[in-house]
Amino acid sequence: MRNPKHTEVSVARQSPQRPDADEPELDDAGDPAESDNVPASAETARALWDELRVDPVEIALPAGTGYTLRAYRSARELTPTDVTERDQDDPFLARRQVAEADEDEDDESVVILDEDLAREFADSDEEKTTARRGDTESDEETDEETDEAAAEDEAGDEEVPVFLSHRGKLLLFKTPESLVSFIRSGAPNDMSQLDSWNELSERVEPADIAPLDEDIYELDLVVENLRGGHDTWDPTLLIEAGEVARDVAYALRLPAVQDMLSAGSSLDDLDEALRATVNGGVGGFLGRRRLKKIGAQTASLGWRTIVGKISAVVDWRD
């Protein structure tokens, strides 16, 4: 899972010109009203995001382009977004959940024809099980509990993504102004649990909403690019799309998208092959050979499904 890499952004500065001797010198302070409206520099904006460990993100989807926020924190620090209301609005998902619940009930149901006979079998099984356990059972249970506790601690320390979202919906804003207005409004959202959220809401300005190139994702171009065939595939476009799709799938709890991009899937194979071609060398040669074995139609259909599922959980804000 990718952590955004922060890079310095240089700003061109004009060399000061010496005023003509015949012309009166102007006051350097200028009009106070005008100086108050000067946008924050790129360096100042970057310093804000680095300090608060949050990043502005731009995502382009078939329905349009919007701004949002993303941060990475350890899993133990975050409460997952509540998707109950979102899933209830999805008739297909609700129907599948009911079917799964019915299957679970069928698996757990037991028909007892004779209570005395059933009790006799239960007592017999219990005696046999107790005799087989011995002293080794407690040791095995202790080892299992220790392994589970270690796995939970490791999972809790892993950094995971959180987006500006609410109740399982990704909030996307058409303009920096509308995004900043929402941040300052105090409206409920999943990022308000961050320890830096209050400070961000007090300091952020529209001019600060300037995503780095690596935080700009063009999901609207992915399917069309894949349809063009292997020779036209854009590795950077497709790799970055996979990164943000994985982040969104985790943060918004989209198991279907996570499965489609999971290790060993055809789209994960595509991602690994593209990364190999970018790295070059022998690995790049092998990566290009692997790409030729991946069907363009299969890849484009898979990504069309992913983009559709992400689009379905977007809440557009103007």
Helices and strands as residue ranges (DSSP letters): H 32-35, H 42-52, E 55-61, E 64-74, G 75-77, H 84-88, H 91-108, H 115-133, H 136-157, E 159-163, E 165-166, E 169-173, H 176-185, G 190-193, H 197-203, G 206-208, G 213-215, E 216-218, G 219-221, H 222-227, G 230-232, H 235-251, H 255-260, H 266-279, H 281-292, H 296-312, E 314-317
